[in-house]
Amino acid sequence: MLKIYGRANSINVRKVLWTAEEIGLQYTREDWGRGFRPTTDPEFLKVNPFGVVPVIDDDGFILRESHAICRYLATKHGRVDLYPTDLKQRAQVEAWMDWGQTDLYVGMRAPFLGLVAKQPAFQDEKLIAAGVAELTRQMQLLEAQLANGGPFLMGNNFTLADIPAGLVVNRWFCMPIDRPELKAVSAYYDRLSERPAYRLHGRNGTP
Ligand SMILES: N[C@@H](CCC(=O)N[C@@H](CS)C(=O)NCC(=O)O)C(=O)O
């Protein structure tokens, strides 16, 4: 059976849990990472020498990197609705996933670690303010995309493209920061919330 290593409040683990739930997979999960057993534990490093969650063990096949895991699971289970086989569609899904992991994530990191996780290394107000400014800029780009396209990032259908972005959107609304009103992003948040898998692993009260 599929085994997922990682704490369920980690944004990267949540991507895998949300994907697994969308597919309807049976799995077991072990808590590792901040607040649980440390990922520096030799037992964990045997599974992922990079010392981060998530990692999966799929009947002996070990895979790290949240986005690679989501794509692997969707492909393995034939979910072309989540991860299209058409080359150009697939490339667009991957572009959205990459953006969610890079430009969109980068601004969110300092305010999240400073204001929510309250990590001592992230208490610099200027760093937090710069993060909020960058996150806001990226959310405005998302707003424009959703207002002109949508209802999902790839158009009519929910795909893996929505998973990294959907989790940052949840944090955007949960973090104690000033937010401009973004109507299309709000509507997107509500639309994602119609999905039981998102209510379980995305909009579940945890930033
Ligand atoms: N690029 C990796 C990043 C993984 C990562 O940074 N994971 C964080 C949690 S979101 C982690 O393991 N932090 C250490 C900890 O929780 O102790 C992925 O997408 O899987």
The ligand as a Gaussian input file, in Angstrom:
#p B3LYP/6-31G(d) Opt

LIG

0 1
 N       10.778000      20.821000      -2.944000
 C       10.343000      20.005000      -1.846000
 C       10.309000      20.870000      -0.586000
 C       10.012000      20.034000       0.633000
 C       10.036000      20.881000       1.907000
 O       10.633000      21.977000       1.972000
 N        9.368000      20.359000       2.942000
 C        9.314000      21.042000       4.207000
 C        7.870000      21.084000       4.718000
 S        6.787000      22.008000       3.636000
 C       10.114000      20.266000       5.248000
 O       10.340000      19.073000       5.115000
 N       10.503000      20.953000       6.313000
 C       11.204000      20.325000       7.402000
 C       10.301000      19.929000       8.527000
 O        9.070000      19.937000       8.420000
 O       10.854000      19.534000       9.543000
 C        8.968000      19.406000      -2.182000
 O        8.204000      20.068000      -2.894000
 O        8.658000      18.292000      -1.764000

